Amino acid sequence: MKWAVLTLALMGVAWAELAPPERSYKILMLLPVSSKSHRNVFLPVAEGLADRGHKIVILANHPPALNHPNVEEIDHDLPDFKTEAMDLFATRADPAGVFRMFQNVLPIIARKLYKVPKVKELYDRRKEFDIVVIDHMFNEVVYPFAYEMPFMTIATPGMDARQSAVFGNVLNPAYAPSLMKTFPLPMSMMQRFLNTIEHIKSAVNWRYLDVLPSVQKEISSQFPDLPPLLDIERNQSLTLLNSHFTVTGVLPLLPSQVEVGAMHCRPGKPLPEDLESWISGAGSEGVVYFSLGSVAQGQSMPTKYRDMFVEAFKQLKQRVIWKYEVALEGVSDNVLMRKWLPQQDILAHPNVRVFITHGGLLSTQESFYHSTPVLAVPIFGDQPKNGINIQASGLGLMLVWEELTVELIVNSLQELLNNPKYRTTAEEVRSALRDQPESPKDRAVFWTEYVIRHKGAPRLRSPAATLSRLLAGPRVPERRQEEEGVSFLG
Ligand SMILES: *[C@@H]1O[C@H](CO)[C@@H](O)[C@H](O)[C@H]1NC(C)=O
């Protein structure tokens, strides 16, 4: 009985239900510049709100994905930002290339977006909505929608020190990782210094030097009376962070920074017959699952690395399931390849022993949630940070592509398969992540409704949000309430 209750609690069944909403709200979600994984962070929030009877309109650069009567999904159809076309392995050789890509593409999108008839139409009726919800990353171009509106964001990559500073929560670079470049904690003196530079550099480059000024120029020419985008950004009431301290580490948060990471995670469902029999047929040796996620296609992997995995898998007693998009010669019989796989259902299977992943944030959350030890091979962006977290938490190991050898892959997998400490840690991180008073999705729903109910929730705002700061942009305080101040000391 005790076990049954615990199991139910761990599965989320025992979570308390939210009180019914006061009325049906109209909610506008804007993520016109988003990768599939950023979009996937919005979907559970949209679904959760739609299930409560609210009407959701989503503007994105993806075909509709939710088939829900309360959700309308609009694809703006501009071809300028398509992550499917990106070669992530090429970005390893030239990380600045990604930055240049945004530098080129964002002003173009700013110029074209409001000329798309369905976007213009949406902009014109934006005041019909109760709130605007924007993807905080790469989407300054839609801040005109948020002007004079209750407005919140979803921080799809989790904590971003630049964004935290906008709320008035300037994080200490002595221990707060930067988004794109990370050192294992605790940092050495030198690493803290470099991390401080990184905090400043990433904010200044994006906001003042390379990217935003040209977006601002395009927006100003179409909306001459609008305040600067960075001022509009400052008016956001709340952000839902795609993080959880058990996965991504502990940082000081304001009441307006709400962690909702692992929202998309759910208990495993039964697998299709063929996969189920492949996995259980592996017997006591178990199965290794290998996927580089939705943005990095397996086939974009350089041949020399691909050959190493093919060779390494030949040496395993385990069966391997590999997400790979095209047929491949010379693969041993213990390997099953598919171009699409139900990842969470596979990870949830008790006979799946190791997950080889690029360490995308959603895959990382899934590995914690389903307690699957991880071999992380991060490619770019925030993935190295996630890999470091995975290693530091004891859930797995991280390898660097340029250092890969067949022997290293085999040895790392053997260590993960044979050393029981990874399994034990995996069970611990799972129960720590799942032990929450409400589901992260319900939390996202609650706080979105809260901001609407309280008309932008001004009581959530930190006084620090009105100060001028390097990381967040200059700001002239709107008004001073007491010229003299009040003192009890006379
Ligand atoms: C700032 O937010 C409040 C509450 O959300 C909203 O009513 C107001 O119009 C916004 N101001 C600007 C300048 O956008």
The ligand as an SDF file (V2000), in Angstrom:
LIG
                    3D

 14 14  0  0  0  0  0  0  0  0999 V2000
    3.5240   47.3780  -18.5930 C   0  0  0  0  0  0  0  0  0  0  0  0
    2.8050   46.2760  -18.0170 O   0  0  0  0  0  0  0  0  0  0  0  0
    1.5370   46.6300  -17.4760 C   0  0  0  0  0  0  0  0  0  0  0  0
    0.9790   45.4530  -16.7170 C   0  0  0  0  0  0  0  0  0  0  0  0
    1.2810   44.2420  -17.2830 O   0  0  0  0  0  0  0  0  0  0  0  0
    0.6560   47.0930  -18.6100 C   0  0  0  0  0  0  0  0  0  0  0  0
   -0.6380   47.3920  -18.1260 O   0  0  0  0  0  0  0  0  0  0  0  0
    1.2910   48.3230  -19.2320 C   0  0  0  0  0  0  0  0  0  0  0  0
    0.5220   48.8040  -20.3040 O   0  0  0  0  0  0  0  0  0  0  0  0
    2.6970   48.0080  -19.7120 C   0  0  0  0  0  0  0  0  0  0  0  0
    3.3670   49.2100  -20.1560 N   0  0  0  0  0  0  0  0  0  0  0  0
    3.9720   49.3270  -21.3260 C   0  0  0  0  0  0  0  0  0  0  0  0
    4.6010   50.6440  -21.6080 C   0  0  0  0  0  0  0  0  0  0  0  0
    3.9950   48.4390  -22.1410 O   0  0  0  0  0  0  0  0  0  0  0  0
  1  2  1  0
  1 10  1  0
  2  3  1  0
  3  4  1  0
  3  6  1  0
  4  5  1  0
  6  7  1  0
  6  8  1  0
  8  9  1  0
  8 10  1  0
 10 11  1  0
 11 12  1  0
 12 13  1  0
 12 14  2  0
M  END
$$$$
